[in-house]
Amino acid sequence: MPDIFELFRRFARYNTLANQRLYDACSDLSDDELKADRKAFFGNILGTLNHLLTGDRIWLARLEGGEAPSTGLGNVLFEEFSALRDA
């Protein structure tokens, strides 16, 4: 059984790979498609991607022993896809 640190590294690698695949798939969408109302919980694809980044930042802060930067899971951190992807 892997030690706890190796387990967290494995989770981090998986998260990185999943995010890369998701952003690669979304990079083919136009700005209008990213921002179109999808009747989803976070409104649109861009809103959902912002939610995922918020969640990642909250968990990273917790794992580092700090305080979560936000519990506003619907916050829009970035309005533009390229800036969100870079973050």
N, C-alpha and C positions, 0 to 999 in steps of 0.2 A: 504494500500500500504506500502511495507517495506521501511524503510529509506535507503538512498543511501549506507551506510556502510554495512547494511545487504544484500543488493543487490550484492555488490562486494564480500562479503563473500560467498554468494551463487554461484556466478560465479567461485570463486576460488575452492570451493568444487567440482563443476562440472568439472572443468579443471583437478583437481587432479584425480578424478574418471576416466575421459576419458583417461588421460595419463596412469594410472595403467592398464586399460583394453588393451590399445594399446601395451604397453610394455609386458604385459603378453602374448598377441597373438604373438608378434614378438620373444619372448624368445624361441619358438619352432623352429625357423628358424636357419639354419646353417650360419656360417660367409659368405660362398659363396653366399647363398640366400640373405642375407642382403645387400651384396655388388654387386649383379648382376645388370647389366644395365637393367632398367625397361622402358627406353624411357620416363621417367617421368621428370617433371620440374627440380627436384633436383637429377636426375640421378638414384638413387636407394633408397631402403628403409632406409638405414643408413643415406643417405643425407637428406631425408625427415624428419627423426627424429631429426637430427641436426638442421634443419630449424625450427621445432616446438620449440625446446629448445631455440634457438636464439630469436624467437618471444616472448616466455614466459618471457625471461630475459628483453627484450626491454619493454614490457608492465609493468612488475613489477617495473622496474626503473622509468617509467613514473608515475605510480600510487604512488610511494614513493616520487615523486617530484624531482627525480634526472634526470640525462641525460642518454639517451639510450646508452648502452655499444657498440652497433654496429648497422649499418643499412645494413651490409653485410648478407642478408638473406640466401645466399648460402654457408656461411662459414661452414667448417667442424670443429667443436669444439672437437670432439672425434672420433677417428678412430675405436675404439672398442666398441661393444654394451654394455658390462658390465659397462664400465666407463661412457658411455652416460646415461645408465639407472640410475646409482648412482647419477649422476648430476641432 
